[in-house]
Each structure stands twice: as structure tokens, then as C-alpha cells.
């Protein structure tokens, strides 16, 4: 449990504790409020505390009730975020795309020219990370934060995500479902805990792929094809229960872009040889997949402190689940 002192928009220093902190400094003028926040958080220092106390051992955390509703709403959170953070600059966004694409091609050209056993592992790590960067830019297109132009978001999202074999609209729609139900055992899209009944119904191969390292770190392409255990459908099929009927054309468009990219890779493999394409694209692709799976798993479950999960009817699942993620 955290005590937050809300005083304008001044940043509040965090003291170490066994839970992470989520601090919201709301612009409430001269009014000061002390809140008890139902979120896995650290203790937040108040402005009245003496600086000498910073060296003292942190007090023990109070018990945290994940079922209690937070004492603030989404409007309070939005109001606490500086206005400039809401400004969408398409030129800046395109600048990031240009920068990352130039780095991707420069790395590939350098690695192909060196063609060295010493250089390839360094290239795989760097290029896999850059593929992850391309995914993040496409992720922002899906959220609409890339620009205010939905057409530009869609075009750039397809280019960026198709280049790393992700069906843009299929992913975007399921990702929206994820955010609407973040932290809900039955409704969240991925990395949700499995009920014992469902776990016992899984065959041995599925259990190994889901729970035995390193296989879960390679799960993302399989999730795109068949979703998580206990869920049906595919990110590529417009009739999947992931999608509404009016989203059919969007899903077909993204699947067609994915097929075009797969055909391009097949053609390049034929022209350049399978070994060179393995080194240039496919190994970095799996590094990217490991980045994605690793980050999203930690976001859902935490590391030292495990994050709460919900089930049943929650009054505000979007708000409760959103503050129980870890970044």
C-alpha cells in the first residue's frame, strides 16, 4: 500500500520497498491529499520528510488488497500527465521510422560484407533488438499514438509489422482486447494463469511449450496462429472469435500483407541462399520473438513481486488491470 502526497505536479522521490510504486501527482492547486492506493507499490516520500531520513532503512510495507478499487479515476490519471505528452507529431514519428530502418539496413549490409563467425552473433543480437524497435513503432500505430491520421497509422503499421511477420490488424484488435481486460484470468489475451482443470487437459507437448524454458520465449508466432491454451481462433482468420464482422476486411488486408512478406522472404532465400538468409533475417527474427515474449511476460507477472490477477466481474477492469502491470 502506498501513501501519495498530491501537490501540484512536482515529482515525488521513491524510497525502496518490497513493492513497486505508481505515483500520480495531480494538479489540484494548493490542496493536499493523502491517498491509500490499492496497487502493488512502493512507499512514496512526502515533501515534509527530512532529507536525513533518506538514509534510514525503509519501513515495512503494509498489506496490499488487490481487490480494492483505486481511489482515483482515469480522468485523474490523464490530468496528472503533462499536456505535451498528448501531442502526436507525425514528423517526429516518421523520423523514428527512418532512423530505425536505416540502422536495420546498415547492420545487414555490414554483416553481409564482413561475413565473419565473430561478427554474426553480434549482428544477431543487434538486429533482433532493432526488429523489436520496429515492432514498438508499429505498436504505437496500433494505439493511435503514432499520429492523428488513422490512414497513416494503418499504412505504417502494416509496413512495420509485416516486415517482422506480424499481421497488423489481427494483432491490433487482439491487443485492444488485452488492454480492456488486462490482468483478468479468463479474458486477458496472453500469459494469463491457467486454471488447474485447463492445465490438466493440455497434452504433454503443449505443457512443455508453455511452461518449459526456453520454449515459452519462442511462443509468439504460435500464439498468432492459434492463440493461448484454452482460447480458439487465429490472428490471420477473419472468422476468428477475436474479431467482429465489420473487421473482416482489416484482417484480410493484414493477412495478405503477411503473405506478401513471406513470399518476399522465400524469394530472397532462393536468390541469396538459405544460409545467408538464416543469418541475416531468421536468427534476428527469433531474437526479436524472445524480446517480445520476455518483456510481455514480465509486464504481466512481475519479477520479485508477483502481480495480482482478477476473475469474475470487476467494476472497472480496465483501471484495475492497467495499474497492475509492471514496466
C-alpha positions as a Markdown table, in Angstrom:
| # | Residue | x | y | z |
|---|---|---|---|---|
| 1 | Unk | 0.0 | 0.0 | 0.0 |
| 2 | Unk | 1.3 | 3.4 | -0.8 |
| 3 | Unk | 0.7 | 6.8 | 0.6 |
| 4 | Unk | 0.8 | 9.5 | -2.0 |
| 5 | Unk | 1.0 | 13.2 | -1.3 |
| 6 | Unk | -0.5 | 15.1 | -4.2 |
| 7 | Unk | 0.8 | 18.6 | -4.5 |
| 8 | Unk | 0.6 | 20.1 | -8.0 |
| 9 | Unk | 2.8 | 18.3 | -10.5 |
| 10 | Unk | 6.0 | 18.2 | -8.5 |
| 11 | Unk | 7.8 | 14.8 | -8.8 |
| 12 | Unk | 7.9 | 12.7 | -5.7 |
| 13 | Unk | 11.0 | 10.7 | -4.8 |
| 14 | Unk | 10.6 | 7.0 | -4.3 |
| 15 | Unk | 12.0 | 5.1 | -1.3 |
| 16 | Unk | 13.0 | 1.4 | -1.7 |
| 17 | Unk | 10.4 | -1.1 | -0.6 |
| 18 | Unk | 9.3 | -4.6 | -1.4 |
| 19 | Unk | 6.6 | -3.4 | -3.9 |
| 20 | Unk | 6.9 | -1.0 | -6.8 |
| 21 | Unk | 5.4 | 2.5 | -6.8 |
| 22 | Unk | 2.9 | 4.1 | -9.1 |
| 23 | Unk | 2.9 | 7.8 | -8.2 |
| 24 | Unk | 0.3 | 10.2 | -9.6 |
| 25 | Unk | 0.9 | 13.9 | -8.8 |
| 26 | Unk | -2.5 | 15.5 | -9.6 |
| 27 | Unk | -2.8 | 19.3 | -10.4 |
| 28 | Unk | -5.1 | 20.1 | -7.6 |
| 29 | Unk | -3.8 | 23.6 | -6.8 |
| 30 | Unk | -2.9 | 24.1 | -3.1 |
| 31 | Unk | -5.0 | 21.2 | -1.9 |
| 32 | Unk | -3.0 | 18.3 | -0.5 |
| 33 | Unk | -4.5 | 14.8 | -0.3 |
| 34 | Unk | -3.0 | 11.7 | 1.3 |
| 35 | Unk | -4.3 | 8.6 | -0.5 |
| 36 | Unk | -4.0 | 4.9 | 0.1 |
| 37 | Unk | -3.6 | 3.3 | -3.3 |
| 38 | Unk | -4.7 | -0.3 | -3.9 |
| 39 | Unk | -1.8 | -1.2 | -6.2 |
| 40 | Unk | 1.4 | -3.1 | -5.7 |
| 41 | Unk | 3.5 | -0.1 | -5.0 |
| 42 | Unk | 6.5 | 1.3 | -3.0 |
| 43 | Unk | 6.2 | 3.8 | -0.3 |
| 44 | Unk | 6.5 | 7.4 | -1.6 |
| 45 | Unk | 8.2 | 10.1 | 0.3 |
| 46 | Unk | 6.3 | 13.2 | 1.3 |
| 47 | Unk | 7.8 | 16.6 | 0.9 |
| 48 | Unk | 7.8 | 17.2 | 4.6 |
| 49 | Unk | 10.2 | 14.4 | 5.4 |
| 50 | Unk | 13.7 | 15.4 | 6.4 |
| 51 | Unk | 16.4 | 14.7 | 3.9 |
| 52 | Unk | 18.4 | 12.9 | 6.5 |
| 53 | Unk | 15.8 | 10.2 | 6.7 |
| 54 | Unk | 16.6 | 9.1 | 3.2 |
| 55 | Unk | 19.4 | 7.0 | 4.6 |
| 56 | Unk | 17.2 | 5.3 | 7.1 |
| 57 | Unk | 16.0 | 1.7 | 6.4 |
| 58 | Unk | 12.6 | 1.7 | 4.7 |
| 59 | Unk | 9.6 | 0.8 | 6.9 |
| 60 | Unk | 7.8 | -2.5 | 6.2 |
| 61 | Unk | 5.1 | -2.4 | 3.5 |
| 62 | Unk | 1.5 | -2.6 | 4.7 |
| 63 | Unk | -0.7 | -5.4 | 3.4 |
| 64 | Unk | -1.9 | -4.8 | -0.1 |
| 65 | Unk | -5.5 | -5.5 | -1.1 |
| 66 | Unk | -5.6 | -6.1 | -4.9 |
| 67 | Unk | -9.4 | -6.3 | -4.8 |
| 68 | Unk | -9.9 | -2.8 | -3.5 |
| 69 | Unk | -10.8 | -0.1 | -6.1 |
| 70 | Unk | -8.1 | 2.6 | -6.6 |
| 71 | Unk | -9.2 | 5.9 | -5.0 |
| 72 | Unk | -8.6 | 7.8 | -8.3 |
| 73 | Unk | -10.2 | 7.5 | -11.8 |
| 74 | Unk | -8.8 | 7.6 | -15.3 |
| 75 | Unk | -9.6 | 11.3 | -15.5 |
| 76 | Unk | -7.3 | 11.9 | -12.6 |
| 77 | Unk | -4.5 | 9.9 | -14.2 |
| 78 | Unk | -4.9 | 11.8 | -17.5 |
| 79 | Unk | -4.9 | 15.1 | -15.7 |
| 80 | Unk | -1.6 | 14.2 | -14.0 |
| 81 | Unk | 0.2 | 13.6 | -17.3 |
| 82 | Unk | 1.8 | 16.8 | -18.8 |
| 83 | Unk | 0.0 | 18.2 | -21.8 |
| 84 | Unk | 3.0 | 17.9 | -24.1 |
| 85 | Unk | 2.8 | 14.1 | -23.7 |
| 86 | Unk | -0.5 | 14.0 | -25.5 |
| 87 | Unk | 0.8 | 15.8 | -28.6 |
| 88 | Unk | 1.2 | 13.5 | -31.6 |
| 89 | Unk | 3.9 | 14.6 | -34.0 |
| 90 | Unk | 3.8 | 12.6 | -37.3 |
| 91 | Unk | 7.1 | 14.1 | -38.5 |
| 92 | Unk | 8.8 | 13.0 | -35.3 |
| 93 | Unk | 7.2 | 9.6 | -35.6 |
| 94 | Unk | 8.4 | 9.2 | -39.2 |
| 95 | Unk | 11.8 | 10.3 | -38.1 |
| 96 | Unk | 12.0 | 7.4 | -35.7 |
| 97 | Unk | 10.9 | 5.1 | -38.5 |
| 98 | Unk | 13.5 | 6.4 | -40.9 |
| 99 | Unk | 16.2 | 6.2 | -38.2 |
| 100 | Unk | 15.4 | 2.6 | -37.3 |
| 101 | Unk | 15.0 | 1.4 | -41.0 |
| 102 | Unk | 18.4 | 2.9 | -41.8 |
| 103 | Unk | 20.0 | 1.1 | -38.8 |
| 104 | Unk | 18.4 | -2.2 | -39.9 |
| 105 | Unk | 19.7 | -2.0 | -43.4 |
| 106 | Unk | 23.1 | -0.7 | -42.3 |
| 107 | Unk | 23.5 | -3.6 | -39.9 |
| 108 | Unk | 22.5 | -6.1 | -42.6 |
| 109 | Unk | 24.9 | -4.6 | -45.1 |
| 110 | Unk | 27.8 | -4.6 | -42.7 |
| 111 | Unk | 27.2 | -8.2 | -41.5 |
| 112 | Unk | 26.9 | -9.5 | -45.1 |
| 113 | Unk | 30.1 | -7.7 | -46.0 |
| 114 | Unk | 32.1 | -9.0 | -43.0 |
| 115 | Unk | 30.6 | -12.5 | -43.2 |
| 116 | Unk | 32.5 | -13.5 | -40.1 |
| 117 | Unk | 31.9 | -16.1 | -37.5 |
| 118 | Unk | 32.8 | -13.4 | -34.9 |
| 119 | Unk | 30.5 | -10.8 | -36.3 |
| 120 | Unk | 27.4 | -12.8 | -36.8 |
| 121 | Unk | 26.5 | -13.3 | -33.1 |
| 122 | Unk | 26.9 | -9.6 | -32.5 |
| 123 | Unk | 24.7 | -8.9 | -35.6 |
| 124 | Unk | 22.0 | -11.3 | -34.4 |
| 125 | Unk | 21.7 | -9.6 | -31.1 |
| 126 | Unk | 21.7 | -6.0 | -32.5 |
| 127 | Unk | 19.4 | -6.8 | -35.4 |
| 128 | Unk | 17.0 | -8.7 | -33.2 |
| 129 | Unk | 16.8 | -5.7 | -30.9 |
| 130 | Unk | 16.1 | -3.5 | -34.0 |
| 131 | Unk | 13.3 | -5.8 | -35.1 |
| 132 | Unk | 11.9 | -5.3 | -31.6 |
| 133 | Unk | 12.2 | -1.5 | -32.2 |
| 134 | Unk | 10.2 | -1.8 | -35.4 |
| 135 | Unk | 7.5 | -3.7 | -33.5 |
| 136 | Unk | 7.3 | -0.9 | -30.9 |
| 137 | Unk | 6.8 | 1.7 | -33.7 |
| 138 | Unk | 4.0 | -0.5 | -35.2 |
| 139 | Unk | 2.6 | -0.9 | -31.7 |
| 140 | Unk | 2.3 | 2.9 | -31.4 |
| 141 | Unk | 0.5 | 2.9 | -34.8 |
| 142 | Unk | -2.0 | 0.4 | -33.4 |
| 143 | Unk | -2.6 | 2.5 | -30.3 |
| 144 | Unk | -3.1 | 5.6 | -32.5 |
| 145 | Unk | -0.2 | 7.5 | -30.8 |
| 146 | Unk | 1.9 | 7.5 | -33.9 |
| 147 | Unk | -0.2 | 10.3 | -35.4 |
| 148 | Unk | -3.7 | 11.7 | -35.5 |
| 149 | Unk | -4.1 | 10.3 | -39.1 |
| 150 | Unk | -5.7 | 6.9 | -38.9 |
| 151 | Unk | -4.7 | 6.1 | -42.6 |
| 152 | Unk | -1.1 | 7.0 | -41.9 |
| 153 | Unk | -1.2 | 4.8 | -38.8 |
| 154 | Unk | -2.6 | 1.9 | -40.7 |
| 155 | Unk | -0.1 | 2.2 | -43.6 |
| 156 | Unk | 2.9 | 2.5 | -41.4 |
| 157 | Unk | 1.6 | -0.2 | -39.0 |
| 158 | Unk | 1.3 | -2.6 | -41.9 |
| 159 | Unk | 4.8 | -1.8 | -43.3 |
| 160 | Unk | 6.5 | -2.1 | -39.9 |
| 161 | Unk | 4.7 | -5.2 | -38.6 |
| 162 | Unk | 4.6 | -7.1 | -41.9 |
| 163 | Unk | 8.3 | -6.7 | -42.2 |
| 164 | Unk | 8.7 | -8.8 | -39.0 |
| 165 | Unk | 5.9 | -11.2 | -39.8 |
| 166 | Unk | 3.2 | -9.8 | -37.6 |
| 167 | Unk | -0.4 | -9.4 | -39.0 |
| 168 | Unk | -1.0 | -5.7 | -38.1 |
| 169 | Unk | -4.8 | -5.5 | -37.8 |
| 170 | Unk | -5.1 | -9.0 | -36.3 |
| 171 | Unk | -2.6 | -8.1 | -33.6 |
| 172 | Unk | -4.0 | -4.6 | -33.1 |
| 173 | Unk | -7.5 | -5.9 | -32.4 |
| 174 | Unk | -6.4 | -8.6 | -30.0 |
| 175 | Unk | -4.1 | -6.1 | -28.3 |
| 176 | Unk | -7.1 | -3.9 | -27.8 |
| 177 | Unk | -8.9 | -6.8 | -26.1 |
| 178 | Unk | -5.8 | -7.3 | -23.9 |
| 179 | Unk | -5.9 | -3.7 | -22.7 |
| 180 | Unk | -9.6 | -3.8 | -22.0 |
| 181 | Unk | -9.1 | -7.0 | -19.8 |
| 182 | Unk | -5.6 | -6.6 | -18.6 |
| 183 | Unk | -5.0 | -8.9 | -15.6 |
| 184 | Unk | -8.2 | -10.9 | -15.9 |
| 185 | Unk | -7.6 | -14.6 | -15.7 |
| 186 | Unk | -10.4 | -15.6 | -18.2 |
| 187 | Unk | -10.5 | -12.6 | -20.5 |
| 188 | Unk | -6.9 | -11.4 | -20.9 |
| 189 | Unk | -5.3 | -12.4 | -24.2 |
| 190 | Unk | -1.9 | -13.9 | -23.2 |
| 191 | Unk | 0.3 | -15.0 | -20.3 |
| 192 | Unk | -2.8 | -15.5 | -18.1 |
| 193 | Unk | -2.6 | -18.2 | -15.4 |
| 194 | Unk | -4.3 | -21.4 | -16.4 |
| 195 | Unk | -7.0 | -22.9 | -14.1 |
| 196 | Unk | -6.0 | -26.4 | -12.9 |
| 197 | Unk | -8.8 | -28.0 | -14.9 |
| 198 | Unk | -7.4 | -26.5 | -18.1 |
| 199 | Unk | -3.8 | -27.3 | -17.3 |
| 200 | Unk | -4.6 | -30.9 | -16.7 |
| 201 | Unk | -6.4 | -31.1 | -20.1 |
| 202 | Unk | -3.3 | -30.0 | -22.0 |
| 203 | Unk | -1.3 | -32.6 | -23.8 |
| 204 | Unk | 2.4 | -33.1 | -22.9 |
| 205 | Unk | 3.7 | -31.2 | -25.9 |
| 206 | Unk | 1.6 | -28.1 | -25.1 |
| 207 | Unk | 2.6 | -28.2 | -21.5 |
| 208 | Unk | 6.3 | -28.3 | -22.5 |
| 209 | Unk | 5.9 | -25.4 | -25.0 |
| 210 | Unk | 4.1 | -23.3 | -22.5 |
| 211 | Unk | 6.0 | -24.0 | -19.2 |
| 212 | Unk | 9.5 | -25.3 | -20.0 |
| 213 | Unk | 12.3 | -22.8 | -20.7 |
| 214 | Unk | 13.3 | -21.8 | -23.3 |
| 215 | Unk | 10.1 | -22.7 | -25.3 |
| 216 | Unk | 7.8 | -20.0 | -23.8 |
| 217 | Unk | 10.3 | -17.4 | -25.0 |
| 218 | Unk | 9.6 | -18.6 | -28.6 |
| 219 | Unk | 5.8 | -18.7 | -28.3 |
| 220 | Unk | 4.8 | -15.6 | -30.1 |
| 221 | Unk | 4.4 | -16.9 | -33.7 |
| 222 | Unk | 2.4 | -19.9 | -32.4 |
| 223 | Unk | 0.2 | -17.5 | -30.4 |
| 224 | Unk | -0.5 | -15.6 | -33.6 |
| 225 | Unk | -1.6 | -18.7 | -35.3 |
| 226 | Unk | -3.7 | -20.4 | -32.6 |
| 227 | Unk | -3.8 | -18.0 | -29.5 |
| 228 | Unk | -3.2 | -19.2 | -26.0 |
| 229 | Unk | -4.2 | -22.5 | -24.4 |
| 230 | Unk | -7.9 | -22.5 | -23.7 |
| 231 | Unk | -8.7 | -20.0 | -26.4 |
| 232 | Unk | -9.7 | -20.6 | -30.0 |
| 233 | Unk | -9.2 | -18.7 | -33.3 |
| 234 | Unk | -6.3 | -17.1 | -35.2 |
| 235 | Unk | -5.0 | -13.6 | -35.8 |
| 236 | Unk | -5.0 | -14.4 | -39.5 |
| 237 | Unk | -8.6 | -15.7 | -40.0 |
| 238 | Unk | -11.4 | -13.1 | -40.3 |
| 239 | Unk | -13.9 | -15.6 | -38.9 |
| 240 | Unk | -12.0 | -16.0 | -35.6 |
| 241 | Unk | -13.9 | -15.1 | -32.5 |
| 242 | Unk | -11.3 | -12.4 | -31.9 |
| 243 | Unk | -12.9 | -10.2 | -34.5 |
| 244 | Unk | -16.3 | -8.5 | -35.2 |
| 245 | Unk | -17.9 | -9.0 | -38.7 |
| 246 | Unk | -17.1 | -5.3 | -39.6 |
| 247 | Unk | -13.4 | -6.1 | -39.0 |
| 248 | Unk | -13.2 | -8.8 | -41.7 |
| 249 | Unk | -11.6 | -6.6 | -44.4 |
| 250 | Unk | -9.0 | -5.3 | -42.0 |
| 251 | Unk | -8.0 | -8.8 | -41.0 |
| 252 | Unk | -7.9 | -9.9 | -44.7 |
| 253 | Unk | -5.7 | -6.9 | -45.6 |
| 254 | Unk | -3.2 | -7.7 | -42.8 |
| 255 | Unk | -3.1 | -11.4 | -43.7 |
| 256 | Unk | -2.4 | -10.5 | -47.4 |
| 257 | Unk | 0.5 | -8.2 | -46.3 |
| 258 | Unk | 1.9 | -11.0 | -44.2 |
| 259 | Unk | 1.7 | -13.5 | -47.1 |
| 260 | Unk | 3.4 | -10.9 | -49.4 |
| 261 | Unk | 6.3 | -10.6 | -46.8 |
| 262 | Unk | 6.6 | -14.4 | -46.5 |
| 263 | Unk | 6.7 | -14.6 | -50.3 |
| 264 | Unk | 9.4 | -11.9 | -50.4 |
| 265 | Unk | 11.5 | -13.8 | -47.9 |
| 266 | Unk | 11.1 | -17.0 | -49.8 |
| 267 | Unk | 12.3 | -15.3 | -53.0 |
| 268 | Unk | 15.3 | -13.7 | -51.2 |
| 269 | Unk | 16.1 | -17.1 | -49.8 |
| 270 | Unk | 16.1 | -18.6 | -53.2 |
| 271 | Unk | 18.3 | -15.8 | -54.7 |
| 272 | Unk | 20.7 | -15.3 | -51.8 |
| 273 | Unk | 20.8 | -18.8 | -50.4 |
| 274 | Unk | 19.2 | -20.2 | -47.2 |
| 275 | Unk | 22.3 | -19.9 | -45.0 |
| 276 | Unk | 22.8 | -16.2 | -45.7 |
| 277 | Unk | 19.1 | -15.5 | -45.1 |
| 278 | Unk | 19.2 | -17.5 | -41.9 |
| 279 | Unk | 21.9 | -15.3 | -40.6 |
| 280 | Unk | 20.5 | -12.0 | -42.0 |
| 281 | Unk | 16.8 | -12.4 | -41.1 |
| 282 | Unk | 15.6 | -15.6 | -39.4 |
| 283 | Unk | 18.0 | -15.7 | -36.5 |
| 284 | Unk | 17.4 | -12.0 | -35.7 |
| 285 | Unk | 13.7 | -12.7 | -36.0 |
| 286 | Unk | 13.8 | -15.3 | -33.3 |
| 287 | Unk | 15.8 | -12.9 | -31.1 |
| 288 | Unk | 13.0 | -10.4 | -31.6 |
| 289 | Unk | 10.5 | -13.0 | -30.6 |
| 290 | Unk | 12.4 | -13.7 | -27.4 |
| 291 | Unk | 12.5 | -10.0 | -26.6 |
| 292 | Unk | 8.7 | -9.7 | -27.1 |
| 293 | Unk | 7.9 | -12.8 | -25.1 |
| 294 | Unk | 10.3 | -11.9 | -22.2 |
| 295 | Unk | 9.1 | -8.3 | -21.9 |
| 296 | Unk | 5.4 | -9.1 | -22.1 |
| 297 | Unk | 5.7 | -12.0 | -19.6 |
| 298 | Unk | 7.4 | -9.7 | -17.0 |
| 299 | Unk | 4.8 | -7.0 | -17.7 |
| 300 | Unk | 2.1 | -9.4 | -16.8 |
| 301 | Unk | 3.7 | -11.3 | -13.9 |
| 302 | Unk | 6.5 | -9.1 | -12.5 |
| 303 | Unk | 9.8 | -10.4 | -11.2 |
| 304 | Unk | 10.4 | -10.4 | -7.5 |
| 305 | Unk | 6.9 | -9.3 | -6.6 |
| 306 | Unk | 4.2 | -11.2 | -8.5 |
| 307 | Unk | 1.3 | -9.1 | -9.8 |
| 308 | Unk | -2.3 | -9.8 | -8.9 |
| 309 | Unk | -4.8 | -11.4 | -11.3 |
| 310 | Unk | -8.6 | -11.0 | -11.2 |
| 311 | Unk | -11.5 | -13.1 | -12.2 |
| 312 | Unk | -15.3 | -12.7 | -12.2 |
| 313 | Unk | -17.0 | -9.4 | -12.5 |
| 314 | Unk | -14.8 | -6.4 | -11.8 |
| 315 | Unk | -16.4 | -2.9 | -11.7 |
| 316 | Unk | -13.5 | -1.3 | -13.6 |
| 317 | Unk | -11.3 | -4.0 | -15.1 |
| 318 | Unk | -9.5 | -1.5 | -17.4 |
| 319 | Unk | -8.4 | 0.6 | -14.5 |
| 320 | Unk | -7.6 | -2.2 | -12.0 |
| 321 | Unk | -5.7 | -4.2 | -14.6 |
| 322 | Unk | -3.8 | -1.3 | -16.0 |
| 323 | Unk | -2.2 | -0.2 | -12.7 |
| 324 | Unk | -1.2 | -3.8 | -12.0 |
| 325 | Unk | 1.2 | -4.1 | -14.9 |
| 326 | Unk | 4.9 | -3.6 | -14.5 |
| 327 | Unk | 7.1 | -1.6 | -16.9 |
